[in-house]
C-alpha cells in the first residue's frame, strides 16, 4: 500500500514565515515559481485553536493552486506526520534567496 506524500512548505510572505502542509508540489511552467496544491489543515485535533492556523486556513480556504516564487521559499520537507500550519515572525534570522536566479552565460 503506497503512502500518500505530504509536504511541509516554509516560505516568506510579507515579512512573516508561513508554514503550510500540502499533498502536491510541482515546478511551475512559469519560470521561478513552484505550484502548491491540496493544502492540508488539521481539523478539530486540538482543544486550543491557534489564531495563526485559523488565519492560514481562512486565507487558503478556496485556493486550488498557489504559485510561490522560488526566492521566497525557505524549505520544503516531505513528512510522515502532519503538523499545525502556522505563521511566525521573521526576526531577521531568515533571508530569501537572491532575486536574480538566472544562470550567467560566460561568453569569452
N, C-alpha and C positions, 0 to 999 in steps of 0.2 A: 504494500500500500504506500503510495507516494505521498509524502507530507507536503502541505502547501507552503510556499515560501512567504515569509513575512519580512519586510524590510523596515528598519528604523532609519529615518532620514532626518539629519540635523542641518538646518540652513539658517542664514541670517536674513531677517525680514525687518526692515525699518529699525535697525539697531538692536533688535531683540533676537534671541536664538530660539527658533521653533524646533521642536522635536515631535515628529509625527510618525505614524506607522501606516504602511500601505502594502497591498498584495502585489502590485506590479510597478516596476520602474523600467524605463527604456531610454536609450539615447535618442533624442528627438531628431527629426529631419531638419528642424530649424537649428542652424549652427549655433552652438554654445548653450543649449538647453537640454535638460532631461525632462521626461514626461513621467508623471506620477499618477497612478490610477488606483481606485478602490481603497480609499482611506479607511482605516480601522480605528474605532474608538471603543474603549471599554465602556460597557453599559451596565449600570446597576451592580458593579462589582465591589464598590466601596461605599461605606456608610457616609464618609465625609467626602463632599464633592469639591474638587479643586477648581477655583474660578478660571484659571488659565486653560484647563482642559475643556471646560464648558465653552469658553471663548473660541477655542480652536474648533470644537465640534460645530458650533454655530457658523463659524467662518467658512468651513468646508462642507456644510450640510448638503448643498445641491451641486457640488462640484463633481463633474465626471472625470475631468483630467486637468492636471496643473502642469504648467511649463515653468520650471525653475531654472534660472540662469546658473551655469556651472560655477561662475565666480562667487556665488552666494552659498554654495554647498560647503558644509564643514566636514560632514562624514556620512557615509551610507554603510549600514551593517545589515547582514542577513541574520535574523534572530529566530530562536525557537519559541520564546515566550513573549507575549505582548506586555508592554509596559503602559504607563499612563502618558498620553500626549500632554505636552506642557510647553510653556513659554518661559524662558529665563532671561534675565537682563544680561546684556553683553557688557561686562565691566572692563572692556579693553583687553581681555585675555585672548579673544579670538579675532583674527583678521581674515577678511575674504581673500581669495586668490587675486592676483593681479588681473586687471581688466583686459589687457592685450594677451590673448591666448593663441593668436595665430602664429604658425611656425614662421621663422625667419628664413628667407632663402638667401644663401650665400652665392652671389654671382661674382666670381673672381675672373 
